[in-house]
Amino acid sequence: MYYRWQLIQQIAKGEMPEGHSEDDLRLMGLPLPGEIEVVEEPDGTKVIRQKAPAPKSEGFVCDSPDA
């Protein structure tokens, strides 16, 4: 359990744990770097949270009324 916590801390810093691949992390049920982050609360507490997904672009939208 402690080993998994160490991996999660490393992933939250945006680092890929040495000796592991993306497939290894997925098989262990862990997120990939960039999917979680360390956030500091106003009281100074550090919390690991899932990042919000980036908004998906729906392609080019023309603003011109002539289109």
C-alpha positions in Angstrom: 0.0 0.0 0.0 2.8 2.4 0.8 4.5 1.7 -2.5 1.2 2.6 -4.4 1.1 5.9 -2.3 4.7 6.7 -3.4 3.8 6.1 -7.0 0.7 8.3 -6.7 2.8 11.1 -5.2 5.3 10.8 -8.0 2.6 10.8 -10.7 0.9 13.9 -9.1 4.2 15.8 -9.6 3.9 15.0 -13.3 6.6 12.4 -13.3 6.5 8.9 -14.8 7.7 6.4 -12.2 11.0 4.9 -13.2 10.7 1.3 -14.5 6.9 1.6 -15.2 5.1 2.2 -18.5 1.6 3.7 -19.1 0.3 0.1 -19.4 1.8 -0.9 -16.1 0.1 2.1 -14.3 -3.3 1.3 -16.0 -3.1 -2.4 -15.0 -2.5 -1.2 -11.3 -5.5 1.1 -11.5 -3.4 4.2 -11.2 -3.7 7.5 -13.2 -1.1 8.7 -15.7 1.0 11.8 -15.1 -1.1 14.8 -16.0 -4.3 13.3 -14.9 -3.9 14.2 -11.2 -2.2 17.1 -9.4 -1.1 18.3 -6.0 -3.3 21.3 -4.9 -2.5 23.4 -1.8 -5.7 24.3 0.2 -6.0 27.8 1.8 -5.1 26.2 5.2 -1.8 24.9 3.8 -2.9 21.3 3.4 -1.7 19.6 0.3 -4.3 17.4 -1.5 -4.0 15.2 -4.6 -6.9 15.8 -6.9 -8.0 14.6 -10.4 -7.5 17.3 -13.0 -10.5 18.6 -14.8 -10.6 17.3 -18.4 -9.5 19.9 -21.1 -12.4 21.2 -23.0 -12.8 19.5 -26.3 -12.8 21.6 -29.5 -15.7 21.1 -31.7 -13.8 22.0 -34.8 -13.8 25.3 -36.7 -16.8 27.5 -36.2 -17.1 30.5 -38.4 -18.4 33.7 -36.8 -19.1 35.4 -40.1 -22.8 35.9 -40.8 -22.2 35.3 -44.5 -21.1 31.7 -44.0 
